Amino acid sequence: MTYELKRLSFQAFFDIAVDAMLLTDDSGQIVRANPVAQRLFGYSKNELESQNIEFLIVPRYRKQYRYYQSLFLTRKLST
């Protein structure tokens, strides 16, 4: 069983996850959306993957999102 699990790819785990998951690049562009996220948000994979993550955020919270995204992307990692 362990050997079989090691052979599964990231994409396989991503696609069979029971939670909605989106992957974005540093600019917030959605680059992957699993099937659960597609059902949850009501968009196809192609529709989600051609959008910026901000289109899923209620407009009144977008400013906060941008602030926290900036903090996350510019923070220094401690060693």
MARTI-969074 format. One record per atom (N, C-alpha, C, O): atom name; x, y, z. Coordinates in pm, 1 decimal, m for minus. Example, Ala and Ser with C-alpha at 12.3 -4.5 7.8 and 13.67 -1.06 7.14 Angstrom:
BEGIN
<site><at>N</at><px>1319.0</px><py>m569.0</py><pz>780.0</pz></site>
<site><at>CA</at><px>1230.0</px><py>m450.0</py><pz>780.0</pz></site>
<site><at>C</at><px>1320.0</px><py>m330.0</py><pz>780.0</pz></site>
<site><at>O</at><px>1423.6</px><py>m331.9</py><pz>846.5</pz></site>
<site><at>N</at><px>1285.0</px><py>m225.0</py><pz>708.0</pz></site>
<site><at>CA</at><px>1367.0</px><py>m106.0</py><pz>714.0</pz></site>
<site><at>C</at><px>1290.0</px><py>3.0</py><pz>787.0</pz></site>
<site><at>O</at><px>1340.9</px><py>113.8</py><pz>803.9</pz></site>
REM end
This chain:
BEGIN
<site><at>N</at><px>83.2</px><py>m120.4</py><pz>0.0</pz></site>
<site><at>CA</at><px>0.0</px><py>0.0</py><pz>0.0</pz></site>
<site><at>C</at><px>86.7</px><py>125.4</py><pz>0.0</pz></site>
<site><at>O</at><px>60.3</px><py>217.5</py><pz>m77.3</pz></site>
<site><at>N</at><px>189.2</px><py>131.6</py><pz>84.3</pz></site>
<site><at>CA</at><px>274.7</px><py>249.3</py><pz>91.5</pz></site>
<site><at>C</at><px>341.7</px><py>275.8</py><pz>m42.6</pz></site>
<site><at>O</at><px>351.3</px><py>390.5</py><pz>m86.2</pz></site>
<site><at>N</at><px>387.2</px><py>171.0</py><pz>m107.0</pz></site>
<site><at>CA</at><px>451.1</px><py>186.9</py><pz>m237.4</pz></site>
<site><at>C</at><px>354.0</px><py>248.0</py><pz>m337.9</pz></site>
<site><at>O</at><px>392.0</px><py>335.4</py><pz>m415.9</pz></site>
<site><at>N</at><px>229.5</px><py>202.5</py><pz>m336.2</pz></site>
<site><at>CA</at><px>130.2</px><py>254.6</py><pz>m429.1</pz></site>
<site><at>C</at><px>102.4</px><py>402.3</py><pz>m402.4</pz></site>
<site><at>O</at><px>85.1</px><py>479.7</py><pz>m496.6</pz></site>
<site><at>N</at><px>98.0</px><py>441.8</py><pz>m277.2</pz></site>
<site><at>CA</at><px>74.4</px><py>581.5</py><pz>m243.2</pz></site>
<site><at>C</at><px>188.4</px><py>670.4</py><pz>m290.3</pz></site>
<site><at>O</at><px>164.9</px><py>782.4</py><pz>m335.5</pz></site>
<site><at>N</at><px>309.9</px><py>622.4</py><pz>m280.5</pz></site>
<site><at>CA</at><px>425.6</px><py>700.2</py><pz>m323.9</pz></site>
<site><at>C</at><px>421.8</px><py>724.7</py><pz>m474.4</pz></site>
<site><at>O</at><px>475.3</px><py>824.4</py><pz>m522.8</pz></site>
<site><at>N</at><px>359.3</px><py>634.9</py><pz>m547.3</pz></site>
<site><at>CA</at><px>355.4</px><py>647.9</py><pz>m692.8</pz></site>
<site><at>C</at><px>251.3</px><py>747.8</py><pz>m740.2</pz></site>
<site><at>O</at><px>257.4</px><py>794.7</py><pz>m853.8</pz></site>
<site><at>N</at><px>155.8</px><py>780.5</py><pz>m654.4</pz></site>
<site><at>CA</at><px>54.2</px><py>877.4</py><pz>m694.7</pz></site>
<site><at>C</at><px>114.9</px><py>1016.1</py><pz>m707.4</pz></site>
<site><at>O</at><px>201.1</px><py>1054.8</py><pz>m628.6</pz></site>
<site><at>N</at><px>71.2</px><py>1086.9</py><pz>m802.8</pz></site>
<site><at>CA</at><px>124.8</px><py>1220.3</py><pz>m826.8</pz></site>
<site><at>C</at><px>51.0</px><py>1325.0</py><pz>m744.8</pz></site>
<site><at>O</at><px>m56.4</px><py>1299.7</py><pz>m690.1</pz></site>
<site><at>N</at><px>110.9</px><py>1442.9</py><pz>m737.6</pz></site>
<site><at>CA</at><px>45.3</px><py>1555.6</py><pz>m672.3</pz></site>
<site><at>C</at><px>m90.5</px><py>1581.0</py><pz>m735.8</pz></site>
<site><at>O</at><px>m188.9</px><py>1603.4</py><pz>m665.2</pz></site>
<site><at>N</at><px>m96.5</px><py>1577.8</py><pz>m867.4</pz></site>
<site><at>CA</at><px>m221.7</px><py>1604.7</py><pz>m938.3</pz></site>
<site><at>C</at><px>m330.0</px><py>1505.7</py><pz>m897.7</pz></site>
<site><at>O</at><px>m446.0</px><py>1544.0</py><pz>m882.6</pz></site>
<site><at>N</at><px>m293.9</px><py>1379.3</py><pz>m879.8</pz></site>
<site><at>CA</at><px>m392.8</px><py>1278.9</py><pz>m839.1</pz></site>
<site><at>C</at><px>m448.2</px><py>1311.7</py><pz>m701.1</pz></site>
<site><at>O</at><px>m569.5</px><py>1307.9</py><pz>m680.5</pz></site>
<site><at>N</at><px>m360.4</px><py>1343.8</py><pz>m606.2</pz></site>
<site><at>CA</at><px>m406.8</px><py>1380.2</py><pz>m472.0</pz></site>
<site><at>C</at><px>m491.8</px><py>1507.3</py><pz>m477.0</pz></site>
<site><at>O</at><px>m594.6</px><py>1516.3</py><pz>m409.7</pz></site>
<site><at>N</at><px>m450.0</px><py>1602.5</py><pz>m554.4</pz></site>
<site><at>CA</at><px>m522.5</px><py>1728.7</py><pz>m568.9</pz></site>
<site><at>C</at><px>m663.0</px><py>1702.8</py><pz>m622.7</pz></site>
<site><at>O</at><px>m760.3</px><py>1759.6</py><pz>m573.1</pz></site>
<site><at>N</at><px>m673.4</px><py>1618.2</py><pz>m722.6</pz></site>
<site><at>CA</at><px>m801.5</px><py>1591.2</py><pz>m786.6</pz></site>
<site><at>C</at><px>m896.8</px><py>1508.5</py><pz>m700.9</pz></site>
<site><at>O</at><px>m1018.3</px><py>1522.5</py><pz>m714.6</pz></site>
<site><at>N</at><px>m845.0</px><py>1422.7</py><pz>m612.8</pz></site>
<site><at>CA</at><px>m933.1</px><py>1337.7</py><pz>m531.4</pz></site>
<site><at>C</at><px>m958.2</px><py>1393.7</py><pz>m392.0</pz></site>
<site><at>O</at><px>m1028.2</px><py>1331.2</py><pz>m312.4</pz></site>
<site><at>N</at><px>m902.7</px><py>1509.7</py><pz>m361.3</pz></site>
<site><at>CA</at><px>m923.6</px><py>1571.6</py><pz>m229.8</pz></site>
<site><at>C</at><px>m1072.2</px><py>1596.3</py><pz>m206.7</pz></site>
<site><at>O</at><px>m1146.4</px><py>1627.7</py><pz>m299.7</pz></site>
<site><at>N</at><px>m1114.5</px><py>1581.7</py><pz>m81.1</pz></site>
<site><at>CA</at><px>m1255.2</px><py>1604.0</py><pz>m48.2</pz></site>
<site><at>C</at><px>m1283.9</px><py>1750.8</py><pz>m19.1</pz></site>
<site><at>O</at><px>m1400.0</px><py>1790.0</py><pz>m7.4</pz></site>
<site><at>N</at><px>m1180.2</px><py>1831.5</py><pz>m7.5</pz></site>
<site><at>CA</at><px>m1195.8</px><py>1975.4</py><pz>15.2</pz></site>
<site><at>C</at><px>m1170.2</px><py>2051.6</py><pz>m114.4</pz></site>
<site><at>O</at><px>m1095.2</px><py>2006.7</py><pz>m201.1</pz></site>
<site><at>N</at><px>m1234.0</px><py>2167.2</py><pz>m125.2</pz></site>
<site><at>CA</at><px>m1210.4</px><py>2253.3</py><pz>m240.0</pz></site>
<site><at>C</at><px>m1070.6</px><py>2312.4</py><pz>m228.6</pz></site>
<site><at>O</at><px>m1032.6</px><py>2362.6</py><pz>m122.8</pz></site>
<site><at>N</at><px>m994.7</px><py>2306.7</py><pz>m336.1</pz></site>
<site><at>CA</at><px>m859.4</px><py>2361.2</py><pz>m336.0</pz></site>
<site><at>C</at><px>m833.5</px><py>2436.3</py><pz>m465.5</pz></site>
<site><at>O</at><px>m867.5</px><py>2390.7</py><pz>m574.7</pz></site>
<site><at>N</at><px>m772.2</px><py>2553.2</py><pz>m449.6</pz></site>
<site><at>CA</at><px>m727.8</px><py>2633.6</py><pz>m562.4</pz></site>
<site><at>C</at><px>m579.7</px><py>2661.2</py><pz>m543.9</pz></site>
<site><at>O</at><px>m534.6</px><py>2685.5</py><pz>m431.9</pz></site>
<site><at>N</at><px>m505.2</px><py>2657.7</py><pz>m649.8</pz></site>
<site><at>CA</at><px>m365.0</px><py>2697.4</py><pz>m647.4</pz></site>
<site><at>C</at><px>m351.6</px><py>2824.0</py><pz>m730.0</pz></site>
<site><at>O</at><px>m406.3</px><py>2834.6</py><pz>m839.8</pz></site>
<site><at>N</at><px>m277.5</px><py>2920.3</py><pz>m675.2</pz></site>
<site><at>CA</at><px>m255.7</px><py>3045.1</py><pz>m748.2</pz></site>
<site><at>C</at><px>m106.4</px><py>3070.2</py><pz>m762.3</pz></site>
<site><at>O</at><px>m25.2</px><py>3015.6</py><pz>m687.6</pz></site>
<site><at>N</at><px>m72.3</px><py>3152.7</py><pz>m858.3</pz></site>
<site><at>CA</at><px>66.4</px><py>3197.2</py><pz>m869.5</pz></site>
<site><at>C</at><px>83.3</px><py>3321.7</py><pz>m781.7</pz></site>
<site><at>O</at><px>m10.6</px><py>3362.4</py><pz>m713.4</pz></site>
<site><at>N</at><px>201.0</px><py>3381.4</py><pz>m783.3</pz></site>
<site><at>CA</at><px>229.4</px><py>3497.3</py><pz>m697.8</pz></site>
<site><at>C</at><px>141.9</px><py>3618.5</py><pz>m727.0</pz></site>
<site><at>O</at><px>123.8</px><py>3704.5</py><pz>m640.8</pz></site>
<site><at>N</at><px>87.8</px><py>3625.6</py><pz>m847.6</pz></site>
<site><at>CA</at><px>3.4</px><py>3740.2</py><pz>m881.9</pz></site>
<site><at>C</at><px>m143.7</px><py>3716.3</py><pz>m847.7</pz></site>
<site><at>O</at><px>m226.5</px><py>3805.9</py><pz>m864.5</pz></site>
<site><at>N</at><px>m176.7</px><py>3595.8</py><pz>m799.6</pz></site>
<site><at>CA</at><px>m314.9</px><py>3564.9</py><pz>m765.1</pz></site>
<site><at>C</at><px>m393.5</px><py>3498.2</py><pz>m875.8</pz></site>
<site><at>O</at><px>m512.7</px><py>3471.3</py><pz>m860.4</pz></site>
<site><at>N</at><px>m327.5</px><py>3471.1</py><pz>m987.8</pz></site>
<site><at>CA</at><px>m393.0</px><py>3401.7</py><pz>m1099.2</pz></site>
<site><at>C</at><px>m414.8</px><py>3255.6</py><pz>m1061.0</pz></site>
<site><at>O</at><px>m321.0</px><py>3187.9</py><pz>m1018.9</pz></site>
<site><at>N</at><px>m536.2</px><py>3207.1</py><pz>m1075.3</pz></site>
<site><at>CA</at><px>m565.3</px><py>3066.5</py><pz>m1044.8</pz></site>
<site><at>C</at><px>m502.0</px><py>2979.5</py><pz>m1152.7</pz></site>
<site><at>O</at><px>m528.8</px><py>2997.1</py><pz>m1271.5</pz></site>
<site><at>N</at><px>m417.7</px><py>2885.6</py><pz>m1110.5</pz></site>
<site><at>CA</at><px>m351.2</px><py>2797.5</py><pz>m1206.8</pz></site>
<site><at>C</at><px>m404.7</px><py>2654.8</py><pz>m1200.2</pz></site>
<site><at>O</at><px>m387.1</px><py>2577.4</py><pz>m1294.3</pz></site>
<site><at>N</at><px>m470.2</px><py>2619.6</py><pz>m1089.0</pz></site>
<site><at>CA</at><px>m533.1</px><py>2487.7</py><pz>m1078.0</pz></site>
<site><at>C</at><px>m654.7</px><py>2497.3</py><pz>m987.4</pz></site>
<site><at>O</at><px>m654.4</px><py>2569.9</py><pz>m888.0</pz></site>
<site><at>N</at><px>m757.7</px><py>2423.5</py><pz>m1022.9</pz></site>
<site><at>CA</at><px>m879.3</px><py>2415.3</py><pz>m942.2</pz></site>
<site><at>C</at><px>m924.7</px><py>2270.0</py><pz>m940.8</pz></site>
<site><at>O</at><px>m943.1</px><py>2209.5</py><pz>m1046.5</pz></site>
<site><at>N</at><px>m942.9</px><py>2213.6</py><pz>m821.7</pz></site>
<site><at>CA</at><px>m985.5</px><py>2073.8</py><pz>m817.3</pz></site>
<site><at>C</at><px>m1137.0</px><py>2064.1</py><pz>m839.7</pz></site>
<site><at>O</at><px>m1207.0</px><py>2165.1</py><pz>m833.4</pz></site>
<site><at>N</at><px>m1187.5</px><py>1943.1</py><pz>m865.8</pz></site>
<site><at>CA</at><px>m1329.2</px><py>1926.0</py><pz>m895.1</pz></site>
<site><at>C</at><px>m1423.0</px><py>1976.7</py><pz>m784.0</pz></site>
<site><at>O</at><px>m1530.9</px><py>2028.2</py><pz>m813.2</pz></site>
<site><at>N</at><px>m1382.7</px><py>1962.4</py><pz>m658.5</pz></site>
<site><at>CA</at><px>m1467.5</px><py>2009.4</py><pz>m548.3</pz></site>
<site><at>C</at><px>m1480.1</px><py>2161.9</py><pz>m553.2</pz></site>
<site><at>O</at><px>m1588.7</px><py>2215.4</py><pz>m530.6</pz></site>
<site><at>N</at><px>m1371.3</px><py>2231.8</py><pz>m582.1</pz></site>
<site><at>CA</at><px>m1375.4</px><py>2377.5</py><pz>m594.3</pz></site>
<site><at>C</at><px>m1465.4</px><py>2418.1</py><pz>m711.4</pz></site>
<site><at>O</at><px>m1539.4</px><py>2516.1</py><pz>m702.5</pz></site>
<site><at>N</at><px>m1458.6</px><py>2343.8</py><pz>m818.3</pz></site>
<site><at>CA</at><px>m1543.3</px><py>2374.1</py><pz>m933.5</pz></site>
<site><at>C</at><px>m1690.7</px><py>2364.9</py><pz>m896.2</pz></site>
<site><at>O</at><px>m1770.3</px><py>2451.3</py><pz>m933.0</pz></site>
<site><at>N</at><px>m1726.4</px><py>2260.1</py><pz>m823.2</pz></site>
<site><at>CA</at><px>m1866.9</px><py>2245.3</py><pz>m781.0</pz></site>
<site><at>C</at><px>m1905.7</px><py>2351.5</py><pz>m678.9</pz></site>
<site><at>O</at><px>m2014.5</px><py>2408.5</py><pz>m687.2</pz></site>
<site><at>N</at><px>m1818.3</px><py>2378.6</py><pz>m583.5</pz></site>
<site><at>CA</at><px>m1847.7</px><py>2475.4</py><pz>m478.1</pz></site>
<site><at>C</at><px>m1873.1</px><py>2614.7</py><pz>m535.4</pz></site>
<site><at>O</at><px>m1969.5</px><py>2681.2</py><pz>m497.7</pz></site>
<site><at>N</at><px>m1786.4</px><py>2658.2</py><pz>m626.3</pz></site>
<site><at>CA</at><px>m1798.0</px><py>2792.7</py><pz>m681.1</pz></site>
<site><at>C</at><px>m1888.4</px><py>2801.1</py><pz>m803.6</pz></site>
<site><at>O</at><px>m1926.6</px><py>2910.5</py><pz>m845.2</pz></site>
<site><at>N</at><px>m1923.0</px><py>2686.0</py><pz>m861.6</pz></site>
<site><at>CA</at><px>m2013.8</px><py>2685.5</py><pz>m976.0</pz></site>
<site><at>C</at><px>m1950.9</px><py>2727.5</py><pz>m1107.2</pz></site>
<site><at>O</at><px>m2019.3</px><py>2776.9</py><pz>m1196.8</pz></site>
<site><at>N</at><px>m1820.4</px><py>2707.8</py><pz>m1118.5</pz></site>
<site><at>CA</at><px>m1748.6</px><py>2741.5</py><pz>m1241.5</pz></site>
<site><at>C</at><px>m1674.5</px><py>2618.4</py><pz>m1291.6</pz></site>
<site><at>O</at><px>m1635.9</px><py>2531.9</py><pz>m1213.1</pz></site>
<site><at>N</at><px>m1655.3</px><py>2611.3</py><pz>m1420.5</pz></site>
<site><at>CA</at><px>m1576.7</px><py>2502.3</py><pz>m1477.4</pz></site>
<site><at>C</at><px>m1429.2</px><py>2525.4</py><pz>m1448.1</pz></site>
<site><at>O</at><px>m1389.0</px><py>2634.1</py><pz>m1406.5</pz></site>
<site><at>N</at><px>m1350.0</px><py>2422.9</py><pz>m1470.3</pz></site>
<site><at>CA</at><px>m1204.8</px><py>2433.9</py><pz>m1452.1</pz></site>
<site><at>C</at><px>m1148.1</px><py>2546.4</py><pz>m1538.1</pz></site>
<site><at>O</at><px>m1067.9</px><py>2627.1</py><pz>m1491.0</pz></site>
<site><at>N</at><px>m1190.0</px><py>2551.2</py><pz>m1664.3</pz></site>
<site><at>CA</at><px>m1140.0</px><py>2655.3</py><pz>m1754.7</pz></site>
<site><at>C</at><px>m1181.0</px><py>2794.0</py><pz>m1709.5</pz></site>
<site><at>O</at><px>m1102.7</px><py>2888.3</py><pz>m1720.8</pz></site>
<site><at>N</at><px>m1303.0</px><py>2808.2</py><pz>m1658.1</pz></site>
<site><at>CA</at><px>m1348.3</px><py>2939.3</py><pz>m1611.2</pz></site>
<site><at>C</at><px>m1268.4</px><py>2984.5</py><pz>m1488.5</pz></site>
<site><at>O</at><px>m1229.9</px><py>3101.1</py><pz>m1479.1</pz></site>
<site><at>N</at><px>m1243.9</px><py>2893.4</py><pz>m1395.6</pz></site>
<site><at>CA</at><px>m1167.3</px><py>2929.6</py><pz>m1275.4</pz></site>
<site><at>C</at><px>m1022.0</px><py>2959.2</py><pz>m1309.2</pz></site>
<site><at>O</at><px>m965.1</px><py>3056.6</py><pz>m1259.7</pz></site>
<site><at>N</at><px>m962.4</px><py>2876.5</py><pz>m1392.4</pz></site>
<site><at>CA</at><px>m820.4</px><py>2889.6</py><pz>m1421.2</pz></site>
<site><at>C</at><px>m787.8</px><py>3010.4</py><pz>m1509.1</pz></site>
<site><at>O</at><px>m670.4</px><py>3038.2</py><pz>m1533.5</pz></site>
<site><at>N</at><px>m884.9</px><py>3079.4</py><pz>m1554.9</pz></site>
<site><at>CA</at><px>m857.1</px><py>3199.2</py><pz>m1634.1</pz></site>
<site><at>C</at><px>m885.4</px><py>3326.3</py><pz>m1554.6</pz></site>
<site><at>O</at><px>m890.7</px><py>3435.3</py><pz>m1611.5</pz></site>
<site><at>N</at><px>m903.3</px><py>3313.0</py><pz>m1424.7</pz></site>
<site><at>CA</at><px>m940.3</px><py>3426.9</py><pz>m1340.3</pz></site>
<site><at>C</at><px>m835.7</px><py>3454.3</py><pz>m1232.0</pz></site>
<site><at>O</at><px>m753.7</px><py>3368.7</py><pz>m1198.8</pz></site>
<site><at>N</at><px>m841.5</px><py>3573.9</py><pz>m1179.2</pz></site>
<site><at>CA</at><px>m764.5</px><py>3607.6</py><pz>m1060.9</pz></site>
<site><at>C</at><px>m847.7</px><py>3566.9</py><pz>m940.3</pz></site>
<site><at>O</at><px>m970.3</px><py>3577.8</py><pz>m943.5</pz></site>
<site><at>N</at><px>m784.3</px><py>3520.9</py><pz>m835.9</pz></site>
<site><at>CA</at><px>m853.6</px><py>3473.6</py><pz>m716.4</pz></site>
<site><at>C</at><px>m947.8</px><py>3579.1</py><pz>m658.9</pz></site>
<site><at>O</at><px>m1046.9</px><py>3545.6</py><pz>m594.1</pz></site>
<site><at>N</at><px>m916.9</px><py>3705.6</py><pz>m682.6</pz></site>
<site><at>CA</at><px>m998.4</px><py>3813.6</py><pz>m626.9</pz></site>
<site><at>C</at><px>m1142.6</px><py>3812.2</py><pz>m676.9</pz></site>
<site><at>O</at><px>m1230.9</px><py>3865.7</py><pz>m609.9</pz></site>
<site><at>N</at><px>m1167.8</px><py>3753.2</py><pz>m791.0</pz></site>
<site><at>CA</at><px>m1305.5</px><py>3752.7</py><pz>m839.8</pz></site>
<site><at>C</at><px>m1395.0</px><py>3665.8</py><pz>m751.8</pz></site>
<site><at>O</at><px>m1517.3</px><py>3677.5</py><pz>m759.3</pz></site>
<site><at>N</at><px>m1337.6</px><py>3579.6</py><pz>m668.9</pz></site>
<site><at>CA</at><px>m1414.0</px><py>3496.1</py><pz>m576.0</pz></site>
<site><at>C</at><px>m1434.6</px><py>3564.3</py><pz>m440.5</pz></site>
<site><at>O</at><px>m1511.5</px><py>3515.8</py><pz>m357.4</pz></site>
<site><at>N</at><px>m1367.1</px><py>3674.9</py><pz>m418.8</pz></site>
<site><at>CA</at><px>m1374.1</px><py>3745.1</py><pz>m290.1</pz></site>
<site><at>C</at><px>m1477.9</px><py>3856.9</py><pz>m300.5</pz></site>
<site><at>O</at><px>m1479.8</px><py>3933.7</py><pz>m396.7</pz></site>
<site><at>N</at><px>m1563.2</px><py>3863.8</py><pz>m199.8</pz></site>
<site><at>CA</at><px>m1665.6</px><py>3969.9</py><pz>m195.7</pz></site>
<site><at>C</at><px>m1594.1</px><py>4104.7</py><pz>m206.4</pz></site>
<site><at>O</at><px>m1495.6</px><py>4127.2</py><pz>m136.1</pz></site>
<site><at>N</at><px>m1641.3</px><py>4194.2</py><pz>m292.6</pz></site>
<site><at>CA</at><px>m1571.7</px><py>4321.4</py><pz>m315.1</pz></site>
<site><at>C</at><px>m1531.6</px><py>4397.6</py><pz>m188.6</pz></site>
<site><at>O</at><px>m1423.6</px><py>4456.6</py><pz>m184.6</pz></site>
<site><at>N</at><px>m1614.8</px><py>4397.5</py><pz>m86.9</pz></site>
<site><at>CA</at><px>m1580.3</px><py>4474.7</py><pz>33.2</pz></site>
<site><at>C</at><px>m1461.1</px><py>4417.4</py><pz>109.5</pz></site>
<site><at>O</at><px>m1405.4</px><py>4486.0</py><pz>195.2</pz></site>
<site><at>N</at><px>m1420.1</px><py>4292.8</py><pz>80.7</pz></site>
<site><at>CA</at><px>m1305.4</px><py>4231.1</py><pz>147.7</pz></site>
<site><at>C</at><px>m1179.0</px><py>4227.5</py><pz>61.3</pz></site>
<site><at>O</at><px>m1074.8</px><py>4180.7</py><pz>107.2</pz></site>
<site><at>N</at><px>m1186.3</px><py>4274.6</py><pz>m59.0</pz></site>
<site><at>CA</at><px>m1071.4</px><py>4266.6</py><pz>m149.7</pz></site>
<site><at>C</at><px>m952.6</px><py>4349.3</py><pz>m102.5</pz></site>
<site><at>O</at><px>m837.8</px><py>4307.9</py><pz>m118.6</pz></site>
<site><at>N</at><px>m979.2</px><py>4465.3</py><pz>m44.5</pz></site>
<site><at>CA</at><px>m869.7</px><py>4548.6</py><pz>5.4</pz></site>
<site><at>C</at><px>m794.3</px><py>4474.9</py><pz>116.0</pz></site>
<site><at>O</at><px>m671.3</px><py>4476.4</py><pz>118.5</pz></site>
<site><at>N</at><px>m866.7</px><py>4411.0</py><pz>206.9</pz></site>
<site><at>CA</at><px>m802.3</px><py>4332.9</py><pz>313.3</pz></site>
<site><at>C</at><px>m722.9</px><py>4217.6</py><pz>253.8</pz></site>
<site><at>O</at><px>m611.2</px><py>4189.4</py><pz>297.1</pz></site>
<site><at>N</at><px>m780.5</px><py>4151.3</py><pz>154.9</pz></site>
<site><at>CA</at><px>m711.2</px><py>4040.9</py><pz>90.0</pz></site>
<site><at>C</at><px>m578.6</px><py>4087.2</py><pz>32.9</pz></site>
<site><at>O</at><px>m475.5</px><py>4023.2</py><pz>53.7</pz></site>
<site><at>N</at><px>m581.1</px><py>4198.8</py><pz>m39.4</pz></site>
<site><at>CA</at><px>m458.1</px><py>4250.8</py><pz>m100.2</pz></site>
<site><at>C</at><px>m353.2</px><py>4283.5</py><pz>6.1</pz></site>
<site><at>O</at><px>m234.2</px><py>4259.6</py><pz>m13.9</pz></site>
<site><at>N</at><px>m397.9</px><py>4338.0</py><pz>118.2</pz></site>
<site><at>CA</at><px>m306.7</px><py>4371.5</py><pz>227.4</pz></site>
<site><at>C</at><px>m238.4</px><py>4244.9</py><pz>280.6</pz></site>
<site><at>O</at><px>m115.9</px><py>4240.1</py><pz>291.6</pz></site>
<site><at>N</at><px>m317.2</px><py>4144.0</py><pz>312.9</pz></site>
<site><at>CA</at><px>m260.7</px><py>4021.1</py><pz>368.4</pz></site>
<site><at>C</at><px>m180.1</px><py>3943.1</py><pz>265.1</pz></site>
<site><at>O</at><px>m81.7</px><py>3878.0</py><pz>300.1</pz></site>
<site><at>N</at><px>m219.7</px><py>3948.8</py><pz>140.8</pz></site>
<site><at>CA</at><px>m141.4</px><py>3884.4</py><pz>35.9</pz></site>
<site><at>C</at><px>m3.6</px><py>3949.6</py><pz>26.7</pz></site>
<site><at>O</at><px>97.9</px><py>3881.0</py><pz>14.0</pz></site>
<site><at>N</at><px>m1.1</px><py>4081.7</py><pz>33.1</pz></site>
<site><at>CA</at><px>124.6</px><py>4154.9</py><pz>27.6</pz></site>
<site><at>C</at><px>214.3</px><py>4117.9</py><pz>145.1</pz></site>
<site><at>O</at><px>334.4</px><py>4097.0</py><pz>128.0</pz></site>
<site><at>N</at><px>156.0</px><py>4110.0</py><pz>264.1</pz></site>
<site><at>CA</at><px>234.9</px><py>4069.6</py><pz>381.5</pz></site>
<site><at>C</at><px>292.6</px><py>3930.1</py><pz>362.2</pz></site>
<site><at>O</at><px>409.7</px><py>3906.1</py><pz>391.4</pz></site>
<site><at>N</at><px>211.5</px><py>3839.6</py><pz>313.6</pz></site>
<site><at>CA</at><px>255.8</px><py>3702.0</py><pz>295.2</pz></site>
<site><at>C</at><px>367.7</px><py>3691.9</py><pz>192.3</pz></site>
<site><at>O</at><px>466.3</px><py>3621.4</py><pz>213.6</pz></site>
<site><at>N</at><px>352.1</px><py>3762.1</py><pz>81.9</pz></site>
<site><at>CA</at><px>450.0</px><py>3751.0</py><pz>m26.7</pz></site>
<site><at>C</at><px>580.3</px><py>3823.0</py><pz>1.2</pz></site>
<site><at>O</at><px>682.7</px><py>3790.5</py><pz>m59.0</pz></site>
<site><at>N</at><px>578.7</px><py>3920.9</py><pz>92.1</pz></site>
<site><at>CA</at><px>700.6</px><py>3997.3</py><pz>118.1</pz></site>
<site><at>C</at><px>769.7</px><py>3960.1</py><pz>249.4</pz></site>
<site><at>O</at><px>877.4</px><py>4012.0</py><pz>278.7</pz></site>
<site><at>N</at><px>711.2</px><py>3873.5</py><pz>326.8</pz></site>
<site><at>CA</at><px>773.4</px><py>3837.8</py><pz>454.7</pz></site>
<site><at>C</at><px>899.2</px><py>3753.7</py><pz>432.9</pz></site>
<site><at>O</at><px>911.6</px><py>3677.9</py><pz>336.7</pz></site>
<site><at>N</at><px>989.6</px><py>3771.0</py><pz>525.4</pz></site>
<site><at>CA</at><px>1112.3</px><py>3693.3</py><pz>518.8</pz></site>
<site><at>C</at><px>1093.4</px><py>3564.6</py><pz>595.7</pz></site>
<site><at>O</at><px>1035.2</px><py>3563.5</py><pz>704.1</pz></site>
<site><at>N</at><px>1142.5</px><py>3457.3</py><pz>539.7</pz></site>
<site><at>CA</at><px>1134.4</px><py>3327.9</py><pz>606.9</pz></site>
<site><at>C</at><px>1246.7</px><py>3317.4</py><pz>707.8</pz></site>
<site><at>O</at><px>1361.9</px><py>3348.7</py><pz>677.7</pz></site>
<site><at>N</at><px>1212.9</px><py>3273.6</py><pz>826.6</pz></site>
<site><at>CA</at><px>1317.8</px><py>3253.8</py><pz>928.1</pz></site>
<site><at>C</at><px>1381.2</px><py>3116.6</py><pz>907.8</pz></site>
<site><at>O</at><px>1317.1</px><py>3021.4</py><pz>863.2</pz></site>
<site><at>N</at><px>1507.2</px><py>3110.4</py><pz>941.6</pz></site>
<site><at>CA</at><px>1578.7</px><py>2983.6</py><pz>923.3</pz></site>
<site><at>C</at><px>1607.4</px><py>2917.1</py><pz>1054.7</pz></site>
<site><at>O</at><px>1666.9</px><py>2809.5</py><pz>1057.8</pz></site>
REM end
